[in-house]
Amino acid sequence: MTPNVIGDIFTNAMYIVLAIVLVVIVPSLLIGLMVSTFQAATQINEQTLSFLPRLVATLLAIILFGPWAVNAVLDFTRDIYMNIPFLIG
């Protein structure tokens, strides 16, 4: 196993983690930005107002993209296990 192979495996793992995290975080970020803009425009300074929409957006993202995320991790894990003979020798 060469350092290049280890680097490739690590890079693929980081791309998968980044993609899964972005799919969950970006909708929450956008909803939070819209709610904050609404609060600034209407001068409502309630901190709990932005919590529920962000929570709902995050849960919907997990429900919608959860199967894709699980499949991405399973495919990566399957590839690692299938390539063990090539990685060792």
Secondary structure, 3 states (H helix, E strand, C coil): CCHHHHHHHHHHHHHHHHHHHHHHHHHHHHHHHHHHHHHHHHCCCCHHHHHHHHHHHHHHHHHHHHHHHHHHHHHHHHHHHHCHHHHHC
